[in-house]
Amino acid sequence: MCGIVGYIGKRNSLPVLLEGLKRLEYRGYDSAGVAVINSDSDIIFFKKAGKVKELESEFNKDLLNGNVGIGHTRWATHGEPNDTNAHPHFDEGRNIFLVHNGIIENYLSIKKKLSLEGFSFTSDTDSEILTNLVEYHFRHKNDFEVAVRMALTEVEGTYGIACICKAEPDKIIVARMGSPLMFGVGIDETIISSDAAAIVNYTKNVIYLEDGEFAVIRKGGFQLKTIKDEHIMREAQRIEYDLAEIEKGGFEHFMLKEICEQPESIQNTYRGRINFDTGLVKLGGLETVKDKLLSAKRFIITGCGTAWHAGLVGEYMLERYCRVPTEVEYASEFRYRQPIINSDDVVFVISQSGETADSLAAMKEAKRLGATTVGIVNVVGSTIAREVDAGTYIHAGPEIGVASTKAFTSQLMSLALITLMIAQNKGTIKERELDEMLRELKMLPDKIRQIIEKHKEYEFVAEEFKDSRNFLYLGRGFNFPVALEGALKLKEISYIHAEGYPAAEMKHGPIALIDENMPVVFIAPKDSTYDKIISNIEEIKARKGKIIALANDGDEDIKRYSDYIIHVPRTAPIFAPILNSIPLQFLSYFIATARGCNVDQPRNLAKSVTVE
Ligand code: F6R
């Protein structure tokens, strides 16, 4: 959610800022802007509603020629996405320029105070208020660093900021409270960002800021402090990140690339964690909490959006194979309903980015109430990954497409591994069933490849239904959350209204929507729910709904009931949601592209929601 970049060093800063903004654009793309301290110490800025490409085409790059600068790509919170509300923000005298991610909750009272002091404002943003607050303190103290510190002690809310000052042009000050911020330490240069994607091209040595910290970065080095002015020593962490992973690699969209990467990403999730000779599952990151996992009286899984859907599948897995009561909570609701949590509970927090504000807050609340917290996270070194008691990385690799695809299936794989590890240790799974699962697991990457090879089938169905206005997705058991996820994927990238339901629940209301214009996607594998699903299909067919059935290879009977069939290889029930999700990802992708939608950057969305 919003992207921050900054550069201070010996290069011309502008190309670094623009390249960084393009890499961060998946985090927000309503508007973009840059401000550079030129060689004559004047600060020149450009900002504009729209994408970075539009910003770039609008200004004369020769005008920005300094080697200190900041940039921002925005996902609007306060104020519509227009040129004025775009960052960087600055004070009337154009001394302080600031880019901000997060929300300043008490901005109205600060605005009132500053207005009484003669400050005026041009935008609708809370970020402009913060900028002026820094300038206010600068006027009193004549010291940039002190001014930033004083301003930050006054604000309530969340922020990741980078700011520059015309009167002190040799530095960039960055700070963090609840919104990610880091800087890469290169040779004679520092690259600041809210996301490692903008840094890795220059250096792999990164310092992550913690909440309540700020850094003063100069050409010759940096000082890390708390906002109470206490010095901090911290070594840079080396991040393993391959630039090729965050490029499209010949695919038209990141989303398509990421869908097609799933044979490898799934394998990366389980690689090294299963001994196929002994059948033992071992998750190194969970060893310290293994006793807690085995003695837990209850599991709670929390997350948002797609991660929450993964949690729902996890509930089926953990209850069925570990026999431990499991609840799934929207992270955004969790802490507001005074949850009853105790030290026998284990709370799993699922998050691709590891930065989602609601998931982070839920995790903190669970910790505060004494539960053991376990992260299931993709982004290495992210806030949730750092703050949980223990965790397992899903190792899906960078996910840039805003709609989550490979991270979802790797979250499912991680949950399956955790389930098998616990079930093995508790003896709640039969050896024969476990052997069968592990045999299936080995075949999973190849089965995913078979699904990918059939992409023409999905494209054909997409072409047939691209103009539909509504969709229903129905599934049962393990595949009910798959229906929810299928519907979410479609609505977020194609803007077609779609709903997911447990197939039998359809009779209790949604059936009223069925007519000849309603496509209904049934997830109908040959498992214990098959006969019931067929009855549900008949109910829809009787009302002239259009049936798109996701069925197992070799299931010829289902032809009788369906208008369109998408075939998926059969697997063990625990892994079926992984295979069944992939054709639905393709279906959404092809429908959205056929409608001319920007699938990588759908309207109003951002990759990582770091505000509540
Ligand atoms: C949907 C999607 C979102 C995220 C949600 C949580 O395709 O990507 O619903 O799943 O915003 O994000 P993370 O997993 O980063 O916490």
Boltz pocket constraint, residues with backbone or C-beta under 6 A from the ligand:
constraints:
  - pocket:
      binder: B
      contacts: [[A, 303], [A, 304], [A, 305], [A, 306], [A, 307], [A, 308], [A, 350], [A, 351], [A, 352], [A, 353], [A, 354], [A, 355], [A, 356], [A, 359], [A, 402], [A, 403], [A, 404], [A, 405], [A, 488], [A, 489], [A, 492], [A, 606], [A, 607], [A, 608], [A, 609]]
      max_distance: 6.0
